[in-house]
């Protein structure tokens, strides 16, 4: 029984790799993308389409309404329940996504203490608070000049964080951490092109439907592509400005993802061959089969 984790920055081919490996190892897939948890967030999250799943069971996609909150603690409970069931059935598992904190909470010895303590940060600068936030969860994109939101965000993370995060104790055996990477210039080009494609596929309409419903949830306020387009519908920026802002925020997020995965996990990185992705797939299979 194997647990194969596919991680890395946005836009690098994780979904395509997950399908190929799941077919090869007769595995089921567990989502580890914090935004793909939600219904109605499809284009902006590059969520896999039904026809792309190739009849492979996928777990933890579209399980929450976009108006609901869903924490890493919630994910740990749900994902471990699914993973432990699959293990009991001697099934191989592919875990795929770019939310590193979800992956850590699922596979490592994290015990959460659900409290509601409001900590004091008056001795910290905005930059210091921001650095603490990003070190816990790079998925969060909060403006460094928004002091109130910085403190509120760090309080939320500290109340949800594990009380015994030693970062080293895996709870499961036969886990393979596969990271997909490419040169930064090529990655940024891929990200920019993907944003262009999202707009062509109807991202503006997808977000407008949520805006018209008056949804102001955490997912909307933090999700790249959604929070920016809300500014457009508020009349604060033009559509061209929004498109460039989404591209910039996506590139920054990819950079934070690299930093997080390199610091928090023992990842085996593979350079993606975008001209022949099958070569990258074969290299990953050789690594998993030989270890």
C-alpha positions in Angstrom: 0.0 0.0 0.0 1.4 3.4 -1.0 0.5 7.0 -0.1 1.8 9.3 -2.9 1.7 13.0 -2.2 1.9 15.3 -5.2 2.7 18.9 -4.2 4.2 22.0 -5.6 3.3 25.5 -6.8 0.1 26.4 -8.6 0.1 25.8 -12.4 2.8 23.1 -12.5 0.7 20.0 -13.5 -0.2 18.4 -10.2 -3.7 17.4 -11.3 -2.5 15.7 -14.5 0.1 13.8 -12.5 -2.4 12.7 -9.9 -4.7 11.1 -12.6 -1.8 9.3 -14.2 -0.5 7.9 -11.0 -3.9 7.0 -9.7 -4.6 5.0 -12.8 -1.2 3.3 -12.7 -1.4 2.3 -9.0 -5.2 1.7 -9.0 -5.5 4.5 -6.3 -8.1 6.8 -5.1 -7.4 10.6 -4.9 -7.8 12.9 -1.8 -7.9 16.6 -2.5 -5.5 18.8 -0.6 -6.4 22.2 -2.0 -8.1 24.4 0.5 -10.2 26.2 -2.2 -11.4 23.1 -4.1 -13.2 22.1 -0.9 -15.9 24.6 -1.9 -18.8 24.3 -4.3 -19.1 27.0 -7.0 -15.4 27.7 -7.0 -14.5 25.9 -10.1 -12.8 28.0 -12.8 -10.8 30.1 -10.4 -9.4 27.1 -8.5 -8.7 25.1 -11.7 -10.8 22.3 -10.2 -10.8 19.1 -12.1 -13.8 18.5 -14.3 -15.9 15.3 -14.1 -14.8 14.2 -17.6 -11.2 14.5 -16.5 -11.5 12.2 -13.5 -11.4 9.1 -15.7 -13.7 7.3 -13.3 -11.1 7.6 -10.5 -12.8 8.2 -7.1 -12.0 11.7 -5.8 -12.5 12.7 -2.2 -13.0 16.1 -0.5 -14.0 18.1 -3.6 -17.1 20.3 -3.4 -18.0 19.3 0.1 -18.8 22.7 1.5 -20.9 25.7 0.4 -18.8 28.7 -0.4 -20.6 30.6 2.4 -19.3 28.1 5.0 -16.0 28.2 6.9 -13.7 25.2 6.8 -10.5 25.0 8.8 -7.4 22.9 8.7 -8.7 21.1 11.8 -11.9 20.2 9.9 -9.8 19.0 7.0 -7.7 16.8 9.3 -10.7 15.0 10.7 -12.3 14.5 7.3 -9.2 13.5 5.4 -7.9 11.1 8.1 -11.2 9.4 8.2 -11.1 8.8 4.4 -7.4 7.9 4.4 -7.7 5.4 7.3 -10.7 3.8 5.5 -8.7 3.4 2.3 -5.8 1.9 4.1 -8.0 -0.6 5.9 -9.1 -1.6 2.4 -5.5 -1.9 1.3 -6.0 0.8 -1.3 -3.3 3.0 -2.7 -3.8 6.7 -2.2 -2.8 9.8 -4.1 -3.0 13.1 -2.2 -2.8 16.1 -4.4 -2.9 19.8 -3.8 -0.9 22.9 -3.0 -2.1 23.6 0.5 0.9 22.4 2.5 -0.7 22.9 5.9 -3.5 20.5 4.9 -1.0 17.8 3.9 1.0 18.3 7.1 -2.1 18.1 9.3 -3.3 15.0 7.6 -0.1 12.9 7.6 1.9 14.2 10.6 1.4 14.0 14.4 -0.6 17.2 14.7 -3.0 17.6 17.7 -5.2 20.6 17.6 -6.3 22.5 20.7 -9.5 24.3 19.9 -9.4 27.5 21.9 -10.4 31.0 21.4 -7.6 33.0 22.9 -6.9 36.5 21.7 -3.2 37.1 21.8 -1.4 40.4 22.0 0.9 41.5 19.2 1.6 45.1 20.1 5.3 44.3 20.4 5.4 43.1 16.8 5.7 45.1 13.6 3.4 44.5 10.6 6.2 42.7 8.8 6.9 40.4 11.8 3.2 39.5 12.0 3.0 38.9 8.3 6.1 36.7 8.4 4.5 34.6 11.2 1.3 34.2 9.1 3.1 33.1 6.0 5.3 30.6 7.9 2.1 28.9 9.2 0.0 29.0 6.0 1.3 30.5 2.7 -2.1 30.2 1.2 -3.2 33.3 3.1 -2.8 36.6 1.2 -3.3 39.4 3.6 -2.1 43.0 3.0 0.9 43.9 5.1 -0.6 47.4 5.9 -3.9 46.1 7.2 -2.9 45.9 10.9 -6.3 44.8 12.2 -6.7 42.0 9.7 -3.1 40.9 10.3 -3.7 40.5 14.0 -7.1 38.8 13.4 -5.6 36.4 10.9 -2.7 35.4 13.2 -5.0 34.9 16.1 -7.1 32.6 14.0 -4.1 30.6 12.9 -2.7 30.4 16.4 -6.0 29.1 17.7 -6.1 26.4 15.1 -2.4 25.5 15.1 -1.2 22.1 16.5 0.0 22.1 20.0 2.7 19.5 19.3 4.1 20.6 15.9 7.4 18.9 15.9 7.2 18.7 12.1 8.9 15.3 11.9 6.6 12.5 13.1 4.8 10.8 10.2 1.8 8.8 11.2 1.8 6.6 8.1 4.2 4.3 6.3 5.1 4.2 2.6 4.6 7.9 2.1 6.2 9.4 -1.0 6.4 13.2 -1.2 6.6 14.2 -4.9 7.2 17.8 -5.8 6.7 19.2 -9.3 8.8 22.2 -10.2 10.2 24.1 -13.2 12.3 27.2 -13.8 10.7 30.3 -12.3 10.4 32.1 -15.7 8.6 29.2 -17.2 6.4 28.8 -14.2 5.4 32.4 -14.2 4.5 32.1 -17.9 2.4 29.1 -17.2 0.6 31.0 -14.4 0.0 34.0 -16.6 -1.4 31.9 -19.4 -3.6 29.9 -17.0 -5.2 33.2 -15.7 -5.9 34.2 -19.3 -7.6 30.9 -19.9 -9.7 31.3 -16.7 -11.0 34.6 -18.1 -11.8 32.9 -21.4 -13.6 30.1 -19.7 -15.9 32.5 -17.7 -14.2 33.4 -14.4 -15.8 36.8 -14.4 -19.3 35.3 -14.6 -18.5 32.7 -12.0 -17.5 35.4 -9.5 -20.3 37.7 -10.5 -22.8 35.1 -9.4 -21.2 34.9 -6.0 -21.0 38.7 -5.8 -24.7 39.1 -6.7 -25.6 36.7 -3.9 -23.8 38.9 -1.4 -21.4 36.2 -0.3 -18.6 37.6 1.8 -17.1 34.4 3.3 -13.5 33.6 4.2 -13.1 31.6 0.9 -14.0 34.7 -1.1 -11.9 37.1 0.9 -8.8 34.9 0.6 -9.2 33.1 -2.7 -7.0 34.4 -5.5 -9.2 35.3 -8.4 -12.2 35.9 -6.3 -11.2 38.6 -3.9 -9.6 40.6 -6.8 -12.8 40.4 -9.0 -14.9 41.6 -6.0 -12.8 44.8 -6.3 -13.9 45.0 -10.0 -17.6 44.6 -9.1 -17.1 47.2 -6.4 -15.9 49.6 -9.1 -12.5 50.0 -7.6 -10.3 48.6 -10.4 -10.7 48.0 -14.2 -10.9 44.5 -15.5 -7.5 44.8 -17.1 -6.1 45.9 -13.7 -7.8 42.9 -12.0 -6.4 40.5 -14.5 -2.8 41.7 -13.9 -3.4 41.7 -10.1 -4.6 38.1 -10.2 -1.5 37.1 -12.2 0.8 38.9 -9.7 -0.9 37.4 -6.6 -0.7 34.0 -8.2 3.0 34.3 -8.9 3.6 35.5 -5.3 1.6 32.6 -4.0 3.7 30.1 -6.0 6.8 31.6 -4.5 5.4 31.2 -1.0 4.4 27.6 -1.8 8.0 26.7 -2.8 9.3 28.2 0.5 6.8 26.4 2.6 7.3 22.9 1.0 11.1 23.2 1.1 11.0 24.2 4.8 8.3 21.8 6.1 8.6 18.6 4.1 11.1 16.2 2.8 10.1 16.5 -0.9 11.6 14.8 -3.8 11.5 17.4 -6.6 11.0 16.6 -10.3 11.6 19.1 -13.1 8.5 19.0 -15.3 9.0 18.4 -19.0 6.1 20.4 -20.4 7.0 19.3 -23.9 6.6 15.6 -22.9 4.8 15.3 -19.6 4.8 11.6 -19.9 8.6 11.6 -19.3 8.0 13.3 -16.0 5.3 10.8 -15.1 7.7 7.9 -15.9 10.4 9.4 -13.8 8.1 9.7 -10.8 6.9 6.1 -11.2 10.6 4.9 -11.3 11.3 6.8 -8.1 8.2 5.4 -6.3 8.8 1.8 -7.5 12.4 1.8 -6.4 11.9 3.2 -2.9 
